[in-house]
Each structure stands twice: as C-alpha cells, then as structure tokens.
Amino acid sequence: MTKYPLLGMTLAELQKVVKNIGMPTFAAKQIASWLYEKKVASIDEMTNLSLKHRELLKEEYEVGGAEPVEAMRSVDGTVKYLYRTGENQFVEAVYIPDDDRATLCVSSQVGCKMNCKFCMTGKQGFTANLTANQILNQISSLPERDTLTNVVFMGMGEPLDNTEEVLKTLEVLTSSYGYGWSPKRITLSTSGLRKGLERFLEESDCHLAISLHSPISSQRADLMPAERGFSAADMVELLKNYDFSKQRRLSFEYIVFKGVNDSLIYAKELVKLLRGLDCRMNLIRFHAIPGVQLEGADMETMTTFRDYLTSHGLFSTIRASRGEDIFAACGMLSTAKKEDGEKD
Ligand code: SF4
C-alpha cells in the first residue's frame, strides 16, 4: 500500500492527520519538530509519541524522504543533484557554494509549460507538478543541507504554475514549527503568472525575482510566451502596490542576448518601464543550448549595459555564472534525456 509522506506537510495538515487517527492535537507539533527540527528519517524515531500512536501512524504514513540518485560536480564546486520523483520522472537541484554563502536552486515542476525560447527545461515540455514533499525533499535530503544559507526557486519549472505546493513549502521553511528560516533567505523567481503572483505577494514575505529579458512587449513575447497572458507592463503596475523598500527585495532578471536585447536602446526602455519601483537588475550571461540560435553578449557590452542602468537609477549587477560545465547554469536544467533513457 502506498503511504502518504509526512515531510512537506504544514502544521494544519499534520493536525488533520493526528485528529483522523485519534491522537491528541499537540502531537502535530511534536511530529513537526521531529520532521523539521530533528530531521528524522522514520516514524520509529519519534520517541515522544506512544508506541501505539507510532504504529497507527505507520499504517498510513511515512516520513517520505528520498536521497538524490545522482550527483555531478563542476570544476567550480557547484554540484547538480538528480532526484527521482516518480516512474520516469526526475528533477534537478543545484548546490552553489560561494565564500560564506551556500545556495540551493530547487525545482518546482518536472519540465515546464512556459516554453521560454532560451531554456532547456522549456524545451523538455511539462510532465508534472511537484508536491510540497518533493520540493522540500530537495532541501532536506541534500548532503550539504546544514551548510545552506539560501534557497532560490530558479530550477526546473515555473513555481507560480504550482502555487499551492510552492506556498506550502515556503510556509514549512519559514514557520516557527518548521525550519524557522527568515523569508529573506528565500527567493522565488517567476516569468509572471497573474493569479500565482498575487497569491505569492499576499501570502509570503520571501524575495521576488521576475524574469524580464526584454522591456519591449513583442520581443518579450517572442522570448517568453508568458508575456501574452500577463504583460511585463501590467506586472509592474501590480508590483507598485507592494512595498519592496524594507525587508522584501524585488529584482529583475535579464539575460543579455547578442544583437537582440543588448543595445542601450533596451537599457533606456528598462529604466522607463521600471521607474517608480524599488528594485534591482541582475544581468545574466546566456549559456548556449542545443538547437537554439541565440548567443550571449560579450562582457564589454554587458558592462556598458550595467553601467548605463546603474547610472540611471536602476542598480544592476552581472551575475556570476556557475556550473556551466555540468549543464547546471541558468536555463540549462533538463531531465528529458534521463526520462527517455528510462523508457528504453
Ligand atoms: Fe520554465 Fe523558467 Fe525555463 Fe521559462 S525559464 S521555460 S519559466 S523553467
């Protein structure tokens, strides 16, 4: 019989579980503490629950953690982990150590529906949404989990196309009954889906990064079809209703493509589009991917672009690229081959 995983459940969900099997309400907090503070691997280890209750719990539930099935190491220290999430289904998470920080880039879906032109995950197509258990497991089963300082939702998938499970994960990560992390340690990156974005802004305090890539609507729609459903201009209007000047940070991501969006005309349009928003810009170097004609701009062009933006009031940085040799850098994650391999 398939058992339900406890890992990834919110306190409210754990309260329902204990109620259903006749355990006292306070047991939900005890279970949360075993799962998220003591990080046990089995129900047997939850020794402050009575033996009878542990046996009852085990009839239908399990902790539900799963180790990564593969790891690839980059020359720069980045490690890409592969997690199995179902039959023929895999996702990747990327661990990026950097001086006093260690960031994990997690996936929220197997594949993605958004079909961004420059992204390997988009080319793979969509297979499934991950559950909160499968998202949280990328963090809790990570060999380096105790060194993590930050988590970014920038791996495979569009997190706001799986809002319910992503918000549950964020609740577990930031609640006192859960990991107890400050929301400042977590950034969610999105191409921008209106409904999901509205919920995220209302229900979470985590940082937000918007994949922009062009200030011109027709060009952005060509690069990112999501523009047709919710334009960057409309998104900016929505974002103006929120305060990003204090704890919560808003940033925009901009891959600089050679001869496409790298001239100062675009920089000028970006300044115009984002005027009035408290935000910063991350410029990202494009990593060539098979079957895509786009090329990355050179460093000199990117530096000129960055300096124009910063000197016109839009603070900008060029993001260091990590893990390119193991296909772990931005836009390079894909488990399509792995999934095809399993079917052979
Ligand atoms: Fe999906 Fe993000 Fe890739 Fe776009 S860039 S296809 S939203 S994973």
Boltz pocket constraint, residues with backbone or C-beta under 6 A from the ligand:
constraints:
  - pocket:
      binder: B
      contacts: [[A, 111], [A, 112], [A, 113], [A, 114], [A, 115], [A, 116], [A, 119], [A, 120], [A, 121], [A, 122], [A, 123], [A, 155], [A, 156], [A, 157], [A, 158], [A, 191], [A, 331]]
      max_distance: 6.0
